[in-house]
Amino acid sequence: MGAFRNVDASKNNLTIHYPNSWGNDNLQKLKDEIKESGMTGKPNYSADSPTVTPSLLDAARLFGL
């Protein structure tokens, strides 16, 4: 949860990828955790394959680099 603290999702057009096998309950839990973390702005959400791995650029954007 702390990974999203002080991240501005709107600044970097942040997209959160999650496994497409997740149901609505798991997605809602993820959204709740992100909201509680203090992230500002609203990230995009994208269902991808279960083996999705963020790129180095995505990771840098996540941490505001």
Predicted model as a PDB file, atoms N, CA, C, CB and O in Angstrom, pLDDT in the B-factor column:
MODEL        1                                                                  
ATOM      1  N   MET A   1       0.824  -1.191   0.000  1.00 53.00           N  
ATOM      2  CA  MET A   1       0.000   0.000   0.000  1.00 53.00           C  
ATOM      3  C   MET A   1       0.867   1.252   0.000  1.00 53.00           C  
ATOM      4  CB  MET A   1      -0.937  -0.001   1.203  1.00 53.00           C  
ATOM      5  O   MET A   1       0.512   2.233  -0.653  1.00 53.00           O  
ATOM      6  N   GLY A   2       1.967   1.252   0.695  1.00 68.00           N  
ATOM      7  CA  GLY A   2       2.803   2.443   0.772  1.00 68.00           C  
ATOM      8  C   GLY A   2       3.429   2.837  -0.548  1.00 68.00           C  
ATOM      9  O   GLY A   2       3.908   3.962  -0.691  1.00 68.00           O  
ATOM     10  N   ALA A   3       3.436   1.933  -1.521  1.00 74.00           N  
ATOM     11  CA  ALA A   3       4.053   2.240  -2.814  1.00 74.00           C  
ATOM     12  C   ALA A   3       3.333   3.362  -3.534  1.00 74.00           C  
ATOM     13  CB  ALA A   3       4.078   1.007  -3.692  1.00 74.00           C  
ATOM     14  O   ALA A   3       3.931   4.014  -4.390  1.00 74.00           O  
ATOM     15  N   PHE A   4       2.076   3.610  -3.220  1.00 78.00           N  
ATOM     16  CA  PHE A   4       1.303   4.633  -3.914  1.00 78.00           C  
ATOM     17  C   PHE A   4       1.230   5.957  -3.142  1.00 78.00           C  
ATOM     18  CB  PHE A   4      -0.091   4.122  -4.173  1.00 78.00           C  
ATOM     19  O   PHE A   4       0.595   6.905  -3.603  1.00 78.00           O  
ATOM     20  N   ARG A   5       1.862   6.025  -1.996  1.00 79.00           N  
ATOM     21  CA  ARG A   5       1.799   7.232  -1.173  1.00 79.00           C  
ATOM     22  C   ARG A   5       2.414   8.413  -1.917  1.00 79.00           C  
ATOM     23  CB  ARG A   5       2.520   7.011   0.173  1.00 79.00           C  
ATOM     24  O   ARG A   5       3.530   8.327  -2.430  1.00 79.00           O  
ATOM     25  N   ASN A   6       1.679   9.501  -1.967  1.00 80.00           N  
ATOM     26  CA  ASN A   6       2.116  10.760  -2.584  1.00 80.00           C  
ATOM     27  C   ASN A   6       2.333  10.671  -4.090  1.00 80.00           C  
ATOM     28  CB  ASN A   6       3.383  11.219  -1.939  1.00 80.00           C  
ATOM     29  O   ASN A   6       2.945  11.568  -4.670  1.00 80.00           O  
ATOM     30  N   VAL A   7       1.849   9.613  -4.738  1.00 83.00           N  
ATOM     31  CA  VAL A   7       1.931   9.513  -6.189  1.00 83.00           C  
ATOM     32  C   VAL A   7       0.784  10.319  -6.783  1.00 83.00           C  
ATOM     33  CB  VAL A   7       1.881   8.023  -6.662  1.00 83.00           C  
ATOM     34  O   VAL A   7      -0.353  10.213  -6.324  1.00 83.00           O  
ATOM     35  N   ASP A   8       1.075  11.120  -7.797  1.00 87.00           N  
ATOM     36  CA  ASP A   8       0.052  11.870  -8.506  1.00 87.00           C  
ATOM     37  C   ASP A   8      -0.278  11.117  -9.790  1.00 87.00           C  
ATOM     38  CB  ASP A   8       0.521  13.333  -8.806  1.00 87.00           C  
ATOM     39  O   ASP A   8       0.452  11.215 -10.777  1.00 87.00           O  
ATOM     40  N   ALA A   9      -1.366  10.374  -9.775  1.00 86.00           N  
ATOM     41  CA  ALA A   9      -1.731   9.528 -10.913  1.00 86.00           C  
ATOM     42  C   ALA A   9      -2.015  10.361 -12.160  1.00 86.00           C  
ATOM     43  CB  ALA A   9      -2.951   8.672 -10.569  1.00 86.00           C  
ATOM     44  O   ALA A   9      -1.704   9.932 -13.271  1.00 86.00           O  
ATOM     45  N   SER A  10      -2.596  11.531 -11.991  1.00 83.00           N  
ATOM     46  CA  SER A  10      -2.949  12.348 -13.153  1.00 83.00           C  
ATOM     47  C   SER A  10      -1.717  12.972 -13.801  1.00 83.00           C  
ATOM     48  CB  SER A  10      -3.928  13.441 -12.748  1.00 83.00           C  
ATOM     49  O   SER A  10      -1.735  13.273 -14.994  1.00 83.00           O  
ATOM     50  N   LYS A  11      -0.662  13.166 -13.038  1.00 83.00           N  
ATOM     51  CA  LYS A  11       0.552  13.799 -13.564  1.00 83.00           C  
ATOM     52  C   LYS A  11       1.216  12.931 -14.625  1.00 83.00           C  
ATOM     53  CB  LYS A  11       1.541  14.081 -12.431  1.00 83.00           C  
ATOM     54  O   LYS A  11       1.720  13.447 -15.623  1.00 83.00           O  
ATOM     55  N   ASN A  12       1.220  11.630 -14.420  1.00 74.00           N  
ATOM     56  CA  ASN A  12       1.908  10.720 -15.332  1.00 74.00           C  
ATOM     57  C   ASN A  12       0.967   9.820 -16.112  1.00 74.00           C  
ATOM     58  CB  ASN A  12       2.873   9.875 -14.568  1.00 74.00           C  
ATOM     59  O   ASN A  12       1.404   8.866 -16.754  1.00 74.00           O  
ATOM     60  N   ASN A  13      -0.341  10.124 -16.058  1.00 82.00           N  
ATOM     61  CA  ASN A  13      -1.321   9.280 -16.747  1.00 82.00           C  
ATOM     62  C   ASN A  13      -1.118   7.817 -16.347  1.00 82.00           C  
ATOM     63  CB  ASN A  13      -1.205   9.446 -18.290  1.00 82.00           C  
ATOM     64  O   ASN A  13      -1.014   6.940 -17.205  1.00 82.00           O  
ATOM     65  N   LEU A  14      -1.063   7.566 -15.057  1.00 86.00           N  
ATOM     66  CA  LEU A  14      -0.735   6.263 -14.492  1.00 86.00           C  
ATOM     67  C   LEU A  14      -1.804   5.220 -14.788  1.00 86.00           C  
ATOM     68  CB  LEU A  14      -0.540   6.382 -13.001  1.00 86.00           C  
ATOM     69  O   LEU A  14      -2.994   5.479 -14.609  1.00 86.00           O  
ATOM     70  N   THR A  15      -1.388   4.055 -15.237  1.00 87.00           N  
ATOM     71  CA  THR A  15      -2.282   2.922 -15.452  1.00 87.00           C  
ATOM     72  C   THR A  15      -1.874   1.796 -14.515  1.00 87.00           C  
ATOM     73  CB  THR A  15      -2.251   2.451 -16.936  1.00 87.00           C  
ATOM     74  O   THR A  15      -0.709   1.398 -14.479  1.00 87.00           O  
ATOM     75  N   ILE A  16      -2.832   1.289 -13.763  1.00 86.00           N  
ATOM     76  CA  ILE A  16      -2.618   0.167 -12.860  1.00 86.00           C  
ATOM     77  C   ILE A  16      -3.060  -1.094 -13.595  1.00 86.00           C  
ATOM     78  CB  ILE A  16      -3.401   0.352 -11.504  1.00 86.00           C  
ATOM     79  O   ILE A  16      -4.221  -1.208 -13.989  1.00 86.00           O  
ATOM     80  N   HIS A  17      -2.152  -2.031 -13.778  1.00 84.00           N  
ATOM     81  CA  HIS A  17      -2.459  -3.284 -14.455  1.00 84.00           C  
ATOM     82  C   HIS A  17      -2.757  -4.354 -13.408  1.00 84.00           C  
ATOM     83  CB  HIS A  17      -1.284  -3.722 -15.380  1.00 84.00           C  
ATOM     84  O   HIS A  17      -2.082  -4.439 -12.382  1.00 84.00           O  
ATOM     85  N   TYR A  18      -3.759  -5.154 -13.675  1.00 85.00           N  
ATOM     86  CA  TYR A  18      -4.111  -6.247 -12.769  1.00 85.00           C  
ATOM     87  C   TYR A  18      -4.475  -7.472 -13.612  1.00 85.00           C  
ATOM     88  CB  TYR A  18      -5.297  -5.840 -11.818  1.00 85.00           C  
ATOM     89  O   TYR A  18      -4.847  -7.326 -14.776  1.00 85.00           O  
ATOM     90  N   PRO A  19      -4.374  -8.667 -13.048  1.00 84.00           N  
ATOM     91  CA  PRO A  19      -4.661  -9.891 -13.806  1.00 84.00           C  
ATOM     92  C   PRO A  19      -6.106  -9.910 -14.296  1.00 84.00           C  
ATOM     93  CB  PRO A  19      -4.385 -11.132 -12.946  1.00 84.00           C  
ATOM     94  O   PRO A  19      -7.020  -9.560 -13.550  1.00 84.00           O  
ATOM     95  N   ASN A  20      -6.310 -10.314 -15.537  1.00 83.00           N  
ATOM     96  CA  ASN A  20      -7.671 -10.344 -16.072  1.00 83.00           C  
ATOM     97  C   ASN A  20      -8.509 -11.457 -15.445  1.00 83.00           C  
ATOM     98  CB  ASN A  20      -7.633 -10.517 -17.583  1.00 83.00           C  
ATOM     99  O   ASN A  20      -9.715 -11.533 -15.683  1.00 83.00           O  
ATOM    100  N   SER A  21      -7.888 -12.308 -14.656  1.00 84.00           N  
ATOM    101  CA  SER A  21      -8.620 -13.367 -13.958  1.00 84.00           C  
ATOM    102  C   SER A  21      -9.283 -12.860 -12.670  1.00 84.00           C  
ATOM    103  CB  SER A  21      -7.675 -14.523 -13.631  1.00 84.00           C  
ATOM    104  O   SER A  21     -10.085 -13.571 -12.064  1.00 84.00           O  
ATOM    105  N   TRP A  22      -8.954 -11.647 -12.257  1.00 85.00           N  
ATOM    106  CA  TRP A  22      -9.543 -11.091 -11.041  1.00 85.00           C  
ATOM    107  C   TRP A  22     -11.016 -10.810 -11.250  1.00 85.00           C  
ATOM    108  CB  TRP A  22      -8.814  -9.810 -10.618  1.00 85.00           C  
ATOM    109  O   TRP A  22     -11.436 -10.426 -12.341  1.00 85.00           O  
ATOM    110  N   GLY A  23     -11.794 -11.003 -10.204  1.00 85.00           N  
ATOM    111  CA  GLY A  23     -13.201 -10.627 -10.224  1.00 85.00           C  
ATOM    112  C   GLY A  23     -13.358  -9.199  -9.725  1.00 85.00           C  
ATOM    113  O   GLY A  23     -12.380  -8.536  -9.380  1.00 85.00           O  
ATOM    114  N   ASN A  24     -14.592  -8.740  -9.694  1.00 88.00           N  
ATOM    115  CA  ASN A  24     -14.871  -7.374  -9.250  1.00 88.00           C  
ATOM    116  C   ASN A  24     -14.466  -7.136  -7.802  1.00 88.00           C  
ATOM    117  CB  ASN A  24     -16.340  -7.066  -9.419  1.00 88.00           C  
ATOM    118  O   ASN A  24     -14.054  -6.031  -7.451  1.00 88.00           O  
ATOM    119  N   ASP A  25     -14.577  -8.163  -6.952  1.00 90.00           N  
ATOM    120  CA  ASP A  25     -14.217  -8.004  -5.535  1.00 90.00           C  
ATOM    121  C   ASP A  25     -12.732  -7.685  -5.377  1.00 90.00           C  
ATOM    122  CB  ASP A  25     -14.567  -9.279  -4.746  1.00 90.00           C  
ATOM    123  O   ASP A  25     -12.366  -6.786  -4.620  1.00 90.00           O  
ATOM    124  N   ASN A  26     -11.869  -8.424  -6.095  1.00 88.00           N  
ATOM    125  CA  ASN A  26     -10.428  -8.161  -6.000  1.00 88.00           C  
ATOM    126  C   ASN A  26     -10.072  -6.794  -6.563  1.00 88.00           C  
ATOM    127  CB  ASN A  26      -9.641  -9.243  -6.735  1.00 88.00           C  
ATOM    128  O   ASN A  26      -9.226  -6.090  -6.011  1.00 88.00           O  
ATOM    129  N   LEU A  27     -10.716  -6.420  -7.661  1.00 89.00           N  
ATOM    130  CA  LEU A  27     -10.446  -5.103  -8.240  1.00 89.00           C  
ATOM    131  C   LEU A  27     -10.869  -4.008  -7.271  1.00 89.00           C  
ATOM    132  CB  LEU A  27     -11.176  -4.938  -9.588  1.00 89.00           C  
ATOM    133  O   LEU A  27     -10.161  -3.013  -7.121  1.00 89.00           O  
ATOM    134  N   GLN A  28     -12.003  -4.175  -6.619  1.00 91.00           N  
ATOM    135  CA  GLN A  28     -12.456  -3.164  -5.666  1.00 91.00           C  
ATOM    136  C   GLN A  28     -11.502  -3.067  -4.486  1.00 91.00           C  
ATOM    137  CB  GLN A  28     -13.870  -3.484  -5.175  1.00 91.00           C  
ATOM    138  O   GLN A  28     -11.238  -1.968  -3.999  1.00 91.00           O  
ATOM    139  N   LYS A  29     -10.977  -4.205  -4.014  1.00 89.00           N  
ATOM    140  CA  LYS A  29      -9.996  -4.185  -2.922  1.00 89.00           C  
ATOM    141  C   LYS A  29      -8.755  -3.402  -3.336  1.00 89.00           C  
ATOM    142  CB  LYS A  29      -9.607  -5.624  -2.512  1.00 89.00           C  
ATOM    143  O   LYS A  29      -8.220  -2.615  -2.554  1.00 89.00           O  
ATOM    144  N   LEU A  30      -8.298  -3.622  -4.574  1.00 87.00           N  
ATOM    145  CA  LEU A  30      -7.142  -2.893  -5.083  1.00 87.00           C  
ATOM    146  C   LEU A  30      -7.429  -1.394  -5.106  1.00 87.00           C  
ATOM    147  CB  LEU A  30      -6.765  -3.389  -6.492  1.00 87.00           C  
ATOM    148  O   LEU A  30      -6.601  -0.601  -4.657  1.00 87.00           O  
ATOM    149  N   LYS A  31      -8.581  -1.003  -5.618  1.00 89.00           N  
ATOM    150  CA  LYS A  31      -8.947   0.413  -5.682  1.00 89.00           C  
ATOM    151  C   LYS A  31      -9.036   1.025  -4.288  1.00 89.00           C  
ATOM    152  CB  LYS A  31     -10.280   0.586  -6.415  1.00 89.00           C  
ATOM    153  O   LYS A  31      -8.608   2.159  -4.077  1.00 89.00           O  
ATOM    154  N   ASP A  32      -9.595   0.270  -3.333  1.00 89.00           N  
ATOM    155  CA  ASP A  32      -9.689   0.765  -1.954  1.00 89.00           C  
ATOM    156  C   ASP A  32      -8.305   0.971  -1.347  1.00 89.00           C  
ATOM    157  CB  ASP A  32     -10.501  -0.211  -1.090  1.00 89.00           C  
ATOM    158  O   ASP A  32      -8.062   1.987  -0.696  1.00 89.00           O  
ATOM    159  N   GLU A  33      -7.395   0.017  -1.552  1.00 86.00           N  
ATOM    160  CA  GLU A  33      -6.032   0.136  -1.024  1.00 86.00           C  
ATOM    161  C   GLU A  33      -5.326   1.349  -1.623  1.00 86.00           C  
ATOM    162  CB  GLU A  33      -5.224  -1.146  -1.314  1.00 86.00           C  
ATOM    163  O   GLU A  33      -4.642   2.088  -0.915  1.00 86.00           O  
ATOM    164  N   ILE A  34      -5.493   1.552  -2.921  1.00 85.00           N  
ATOM    165  CA  ILE A  34      -4.852   2.685  -3.580  1.00 85.00           C  
ATOM    166  C   ILE A  34      -5.417   3.994  -3.035  1.00 85.00           C  
ATOM    167  CB  ILE A  34      -5.044   2.608  -5.111  1.00 85.00           C  
ATOM    168  O   ILE A  34      -4.667   4.937  -2.783  1.00 85.00           O  
ATOM    169  N   LYS A  35      -6.728   4.056  -2.854  1.00 85.00           N  
ATOM    170  CA  LYS A  35      -7.358   5.271  -2.318  1.00 85.00           C  
ATOM    171  C   LYS A  35      -6.850   5.574  -0.909  1.00 85.00           C  
ATOM    172  CB  LYS A  35      -8.894   5.121  -2.303  1.00 85.00           C  
ATOM    173  O   LYS A  35      -6.554   6.724  -0.583  1.00 85.00           O  
ATOM    174  N   GLU A  36      -6.750   4.534  -0.077  1.00 86.00           N  
ATOM    175  CA  GLU A  36      -6.281   4.699   1.298  1.00 86.00           C  
ATOM    176  C   GLU A  36      -4.798   5.077   1.359  1.00 86.00           C  
ATOM    177  CB  GLU A  36      -6.518   3.416   2.086  1.00 86.00           C  
ATOM    178  O   GLU A  36      -4.343   5.628   2.361  1.00 86.00           O  
ATOM    179  N   SER A  37      -4.054   4.791   0.309  1.00 85.00           N  
ATOM    180  CA  SER A  37      -2.619   5.056   0.318  1.00 85.00           C  
ATOM    181  C   SER A  37      -2.296   6.545   0.219  1.00 85.00           C  
ATOM    182  CB  SER A  37      -1.955   4.318  -0.819  1.00 85.00           C  
ATOM    183  O   SER A  37      -1.182   6.965   0.533  1.00 85.00           O  
ATOM    184  N   GLY A  38      -3.277   7.345  -0.220  1.00 84.00           N  
ATOM    185  CA  GLY A  38      -3.035   8.768  -0.356  1.00 84.00           C  
ATOM    186  C   GLY A  38      -2.694   9.195  -1.776  1.00 84.00           C  
ATOM    187  O   GLY A  38      -2.297  10.340  -1.993  1.00 84.00           O  
ATOM    188  N   MET A  39      -2.838   8.305  -2.741  1.00 87.00           N  
ATOM    189  CA  MET A  39      -2.573   8.676  -4.130  1.00 87.00           C  
ATOM    190  C   MET A  39      -3.503   9.808  -4.533  1.00 87.00           C  
ATOM    191  CB  MET A  39      -2.748   7.459  -5.076  1.00 87.00           C  
ATOM    192  O   MET A  39      -4.691   9.792  -4.210  1.00 87.00           O  
ATOM    193  N   THR A  40      -2.959  10.785  -5.236  1.00 87.00           N  
ATOM    194  CA  THR A  40      -3.780  11.868  -5.753  1.00 87.00           C  
ATOM    195  C   THR A  40      -4.084  11.601  -7.220  1.00 87.00           C  
ATOM    196  CB  THR A  40      -3.076  13.237  -5.572  1.00 87.00           C  
ATOM    197  O   THR A  40      -3.372  10.848  -7.884  1.00 87.00           O  
ATOM    198  N   GLY A  41      -5.135  12.217  -7.714  1.00 88.00           N  
ATOM    199  CA  GLY A  41      -5.551  11.979  -9.085  1.00 88.00           C  
ATOM    200  C   GLY A  41      -6.226  10.621  -9.189  1.00 88.00           C  
ATOM    201  O   GLY A  41      -6.359   9.908  -8.193  1.00 88.00           O  
ATOM    202  N   LYS A  42      -6.647  10.269 -10.378  1.00 88.00           N  
ATOM    203  CA  LYS A  42      -7.339   9.005 -10.592  1.00 88.00           C  
ATOM    204  C   LYS A  42      -6.580   8.176 -11.619  1.00 88.00           C  
ATOM    205  CB  LYS A  42      -8.796   9.245 -11.052  1.00 88.00           C  
ATOM    206  O   LYS A  42      -6.471   8.574 -12.779  1.00 88.00           O  
ATOM    207  N   PRO A  43      -6.051   7.018 -11.198  1.00 90.00           N  
ATOM    208  CA  PRO A  43      -5.337   6.173 -12.161  1.00 90.00           C  
ATOM    209  C   PRO A  43      -6.301   5.488 -13.113  1.00 90.00           C  
ATOM    210  CB  PRO A  43      -4.496   5.126 -11.433  1.00 90.00           C  
ATOM    211  O   PRO A  43      -7.493   5.371 -12.829  1.00 90.00           O  
ATOM    212  N   ASN A  44      -5.785   5.042 -14.231  1.00 90.00           N  
ATOM    213  CA  ASN A  44      -6.531   4.183 -15.140  1.00 90.00           C  
ATOM    214  C   ASN A  44      -6.312   2.750 -14.676  1.00 90.00           C  
ATOM    215  CB  ASN A  44      -6.082   4.384 -16.639  1.00 90.00           C  
ATOM    216  O   ASN A  44      -5.285   2.445 -14.072  1.00 90.00           O  
ATOM    217  N   TYR A  45      -7.252   1.883 -14.949  1.00 90.00           N  
ATOM    218  CA  TYR A  45      -7.125   0.469 -14.601  1.00 90.00           C  
ATOM    219  C   TYR A  45      -7.216  -0.355 -15.876  1.00 90.00           C  
ATOM    220  CB  TYR A  45      -8.222   0.035 -13.578  1.00 90.00           C  
ATOM    221  O   TYR A  45      -8.038  -0.076 -16.748  1.00 90.00           O  
ATOM    222  N   SER A  46      -6.367  -1.370 -15.979  1.00 89.00           N  
ATOM    223  CA  SER A  46      -6.331  -2.200 -17.174  1.00 89.00           C  
ATOM    224  C   SER A  46      -6.169  -3.669 -16.797  1.00 89.00           C  
ATOM    225  CB  SER A  46      -5.193  -1.757 -18.103  1.00 89.00           C  
ATOM    226  O   SER A  46      -5.243  -4.039 -16.075  1.00 89.00           O  
ATOM    227  N   ALA A  47      -7.086  -4.504 -17.297  1.00 88.00           N  
ATOM    228  CA  ALA A  47      -6.981  -5.948 -17.079  1.00 88.00           C  
ATOM    229  C   ALA A  47      -6.038  -6.521 -18.125  1.00 88.00           C  
ATOM    230  CB  ALA A  47      -8.385  -6.642 -17.149  1.00 88.00           C  
ATOM    231  O   ALA A  47      -6.251  -6.353 -19.326  1.00 88.00           O  
ATOM    232  N   ASP A  48      -5.008  -7.189 -17.665  1.00 82.00           N  
ATOM    233  CA  ASP A  48      -4.020  -7.806 -18.550  1.00 82.00           C  
ATOM    234  C   ASP A  48      -3.862  -9.267 -18.186  1.00 82.00           C  
ATOM    235  CB  ASP A  48      -2.661  -7.075 -18.464  1.00 82.00           C  
ATOM    236  O   ASP A  48      -4.510  -9.765 -17.265  1.00 82.00           O  
ATOM    237  N   SER A  49      -3.010  -9.938 -18.904  1.00 66.00           N  
ATOM    238  CA  SER A  49      -2.757 -11.345 -18.605  1.00 66.00           C  
ATOM    239  C   SER A  49      -2.156 -11.475 -17.202  1.00 66.00           C  
ATOM    240  CB  SER A  49      -1.812 -11.973 -19.668  1.00 66.00           C  
ATOM    241  O   SER A  49      -1.550 -10.527 -16.701  1.00 66.00           O  
ATOM    242  N   PRO A  50      -2.316 -12.625 -16.573  1.00 57.00           N  
ATOM    243  CA  PRO A  50      -1.791 -12.811 -15.205  1.00 57.00           C  
ATOM    244  C   PRO A  50      -0.279 -12.657 -15.095  1.00 57.00           C  
ATOM    245  CB  PRO A  50      -2.175 -14.172 -14.698  1.00 57.00           C  
ATOM    246  O   PRO A  50       0.242 -12.495 -13.992  1.00 57.00           O  
ATOM    247  N   THR A  51       0.424 -12.705 -16.204  1.00 60.00           N  
ATOM    248  CA  THR A  51       1.888 -12.621 -16.134  1.00 60.00           C  
ATOM    249  C   THR A  51       2.404 -11.223 -16.460  1.00 60.00           C  
ATOM    250  CB  THR A  51       2.514 -13.628 -17.086  1.00 60.00           C  
ATOM    251  O   THR A  51       3.595 -11.046 -16.716  1.00 60.00           O  
ATOM    252  N   VAL A  52       1.519 -10.232 -16.452  1.00 57.00           N  
ATOM    253  CA  VAL A  52       1.955  -8.876 -16.799  1.00 57.00           C  
ATOM    254  C   VAL A  52       3.037  -8.398 -15.826  1.00 57.00           C  
ATOM    255  CB  VAL A  52       0.752  -7.898 -16.790  1.00 57.00           C  
ATOM    256  O   VAL A  52       2.929  -8.600 -14.616  1.00 57.00           O  
ATOM    257  N   THR A  53       4.060  -7.775 -16.359  1.00 65.00           N  
ATOM    258  CA  THR A  53       5.153  -7.221 -15.569  1.00 65.00           C  
ATOM    259  C   THR A  53       5.321  -5.769 -15.973  1.00 65.00           C  
ATOM    260  CB  THR A  53       6.482  -8.026 -15.772  1.00 65.00           C  
ATOM    261  O   THR A  53       5.427  -5.482 -17.166  1.00 65.00           O  
ATOM    262  N   PRO A  54       5.349  -4.837 -15.022  1.00 67.00           N  
ATOM    263  CA  PRO A  54       5.516  -3.446 -15.392  1.00 67.00           C  
ATOM    264  C   PRO A  54       6.887  -3.198 -16.008  1.00 67.00           C  
ATOM    265  CB  PRO A  54       5.316  -2.555 -14.181  1.00 67.00           C  
ATOM    266  O   PRO A  54       7.890  -3.779 -15.592  1.00 67.00           O  
ATOM    267  N   SER A  55       6.906  -2.346 -16.982  1.00 73.00           N  
ATOM    268  CA  SER A  55       8.185  -1.988 -17.600  1.00 73.00           C  
ATOM    269  C   SER A  55       8.956  -1.063 -16.670  1.00 73.00           C  
ATOM    270  CB  SER A  55       7.966  -1.313 -18.982  1.00 73.00           C  
ATOM    271  O   SER A  55       8.402  -0.536 -15.706  1.00 73.00           O  
ATOM    272  N   LEU A  56      10.206  -0.873 -16.957  1.00 72.00           N  
ATOM    273  CA  LEU A  56      11.025   0.038 -16.165  1.00 72.00           C  
ATOM    274  C   LEU A  56      10.444   1.443 -16.205  1.00 72.00           C  
ATOM    275  CB  LEU A  56      12.473   0.046 -16.673  1.00 72.00           C  
ATOM    276  O   LEU A  56      10.439   2.140 -15.190  1.00 72.00           O  
ATOM    277  N   LEU A  57       9.953   1.864 -17.365  1.00 73.00           N  
ATOM    278  CA  LEU A  57       9.349   3.189 -17.489  1.00 73.00           C  
ATOM    279  C   LEU A  57       8.091   3.290 -16.638  1.00 73.00           C  
ATOM    280  CB  LEU A  57       9.022   3.496 -18.955  1.00 73.00           C  
ATOM    281  O   LEU A  57       7.873   4.306 -15.979  1.00 73.00           O  
ATOM    282  N   ASP A  58       7.254   2.239 -16.642  1.00 74.00           N  
ATOM    283  CA  ASP A  58       6.063   2.244 -15.798  1.00 74.00           C  
ATOM    284  C   ASP A  58       6.439   2.342 -14.323  1.00 74.00           C  
ATOM    285  CB  ASP A  58       5.227   0.986 -16.047  1.00 74.00           C  
ATOM    286  O   ASP A  58       5.809   3.078 -13.564  1.00 74.00           O  
ATOM    287  N   ALA A  59       7.457   1.604 -13.924  1.00 72.00           N  
ATOM    288  CA  ALA A  59       7.902   1.639 -12.528  1.00 72.00           C  
ATOM    289  C   ALA A  59       8.428   3.031 -12.160  1.00 72.00           C  
ATOM    290  CB  ALA A  59       8.995   0.574 -12.284  1.00 72.00           C  
ATOM    291  O   ALA A  59       8.152   3.530 -11.068  1.00 72.00           O  
ATOM    292  N   ALA A  60       9.172   3.648 -13.054  1.00 73.00           N  
ATOM    293  CA  ALA A  60       9.680   4.995 -12.804  1.00 73.00           C  
ATOM    294  C   ALA A  60       8.544   5.993 -12.672  1.00 73.00           C  
ATOM    295  CB  ALA A  60      10.624   5.424 -13.920  1.00 73.00           C  
ATOM    296  O   ALA A  60       8.570   6.864 -11.803  1.00 73.00           O  
ATOM    297  N   ARG A  61       7.550   5.864 -13.533  1.00 72.00           N  
ATOM    298  CA  ARG A  61       6.382   6.762 -13.451  1.00 72.00           C  
ATOM    299  C   ARG A  61       5.623   6.563 -12.157  1.00 72.00           C  
ATOM    300  CB  ARG A  61       5.442   6.536 -14.636  1.00 72.00           C  
ATOM    301  O   ARG A  61       5.146   7.525 -11.555  1.00 72.00           O  
ATOM    302  N   LEU A  62       5.508   5.312 -11.725  1.00 69.00           N  
ATOM    303  CA  LEU A  62       4.807   5.008 -10.477  1.00 69.00           C  
ATOM    304  C   LEU A  62       5.434   5.756  -9.311  1.00 69.00           C  
ATOM    305  CB  LEU A  62       4.821   3.500 -10.205  1.00 69.00           C  
ATOM    306  O   LEU A  62       4.728   6.240  -8.426  1.00 69.00           O  
ATOM    307  N   PHE A  63       6.755   5.851  -9.308  1.00 69.00           N  
ATOM    308  CA  PHE A  63       7.434   6.513  -8.208  1.00 69.00           C  
ATOM    309  C   PHE A  63       7.783   7.966  -8.507  1.00 69.00           C  
ATOM    310  CB  PHE A  63       8.677   5.761  -7.862  1.00 69.00           C  
ATOM    311  O   PHE A  63       8.577   8.580  -7.793  1.00 69.00           O  
ATOM    312  N   GLY A  64       7.180   8.522  -9.580  1.00 66.00           N  
ATOM    313  CA  GLY A  64       7.337   9.934  -9.872  1.00 66.00           C  
ATOM    314  C   GLY A  64       8.696  10.325 -10.383  1.00 66.00           C  
ATOM    315  O   GLY A  64       9.104  11.473 -10.212  1.00 66.00           O  
ATOM    316  N   LEU A  65       9.419   9.409 -11.009  1.00 60.00           N  
ATOM    317  CA  LEU A  65      10.758   9.697 -11.528  1.00 60.00           C  
ATOM    318  C   LEU A  65      10.693  10.124 -12.973  1.00 60.00           C  
ATOM    319  CB  LEU A  65      11.667   8.483 -11.385  1.00 60.00           C  
ATOM    320  O   LEU A  65      11.726  10.408 -13.580  1.00 60.00           O  
TER     321      LEU A  65                                                      
ENDMDL                                                                          
END                                                                             
